[in-house]
Structure formats: structure tokens, C-alpha cells
Amino acid sequence: MNEAFISVNESFISVNESLILVNEAFCCVNEALILVNEAFISVNEALILVNEAFISVNESFILVNEYQSFIFLDLPITNYELVLSVAEVLQITN
């Protein structure tokens, strides 16, 4: 009878040790998912900055277009003149 209780007790110890290992595995998976989540947050923040940069560039082109329409009265403009206009607008906006 005593040996049966010892055997059952050893079985419970084995199950407990197995559950501890499973718990440690879940902890590792959880930590990995936290790192993945932080990576996605960083990518999202980077994309927000890129989006803001595109918005700034778009606003600059809008200002250049308005400036070109006002100054040149829709006359044909060369690439060189456009670059100069962009540079002037960027100096004005900064």
C-alpha cells in the first residue's frame, strides 16, 4: 500500500515538473511575442515618420505649384527654374 502511494506521488511529481516546463515554454513564447509587438510598434512609428515626410514634400510641391502659378502665370517652366522655385519655397517655409 505504501509503495502504491509512493508511485502515485512520483507520478504527481512528474506531472508537476512537466507543467513547470510547459509554463516556462509559454513564458518564452510570451516574451517572444512581446518583442515582435515592440518591433511592429517601431515599424509603425517609422512609417508614421515616412508619412509625415511625404506630407511635407507634398505640401512643398503644392507651394511650388502655387508659387509657379502666381509668378510665372502658367508659363512653361524649365527643370532648372522648377528646382530654383523649390529651393526658394523651402527657404521660405524653413
N, C-alpha and C positions, 0 to 999 in steps of 0.2 A: 504494500500500500504506500509506504514511504517512497519507494522508487517511482511509483506512478506520479506522485506529487512532484518529485524532482524532475521527472521527464516533462510534465506539463509546465513547470516553472521554467525549464530550459527552453521550451518551445515559445513561451511568452517573451523570454529574454531575446530570442532570435527575431521574433516578430517586432519587438520594440527596437532592436538595432536596425532592422530593415526599414522601419518607419522613420528612424532618425536619418538614415541615408537618403530616403526619398525626400524628406523635409529639406535636407541640405541641397539636394539637386534642385528642388523648387526655388530655394533661395538663390542659387546660381542663375537659374533661368530668370528670376525676377530682376536680379542685378543687371543681367544682360539686356533685358527689355528696358530697364531704366536708361542704360547707356544708349540704346537705339532711339529711345524717345528724346533724349538730350541731343542726339545727332540730328534728328528731324527738326527739333526746335532751332538748332543752329542753321540748318539749311533754310528753314522758313525765314529766319531773321536775315540771312544773306539775300534771299530772294526779295524780301521787302526793300532792302537797300538797293538792289539792282532795279527794282520797280521805281523807286524814288529817283534814281539816276535817269532812267528813261523818261520819267515825267519832267525832270529838269531839262533834259535835251529837247523834249517835245515843246516845252514852254519857250525854250530859246529859239527853236525854229519858228514858232508862232510869232515871237517878237521880231525875228528877222523878216518874216513874211510881211508883217505889218509895216516894219521899217522900210522894206523894199517897196511896198505899195505906196507908201507915203512919199518917200524921197524920189524914187525913180518913176512914179506914176505908171506902173506896169510896163515900163520899157524893158526890152530884153537885157539880161544881166549876164555877165561872164562869170565863170567859176571863180576867177580871181576877185572880182568885185563882191561875189557872194561870200567868199572867205573873209574879205575885209569887213563886210557888214556883220558877219557872225562875230568877228573879233571885237568890233565896236559894241555890239549888243552885250556881249559877255563882259566887257569892261564896264558898261553902264549898269548891268544888273549886279555886278560884284561890288 
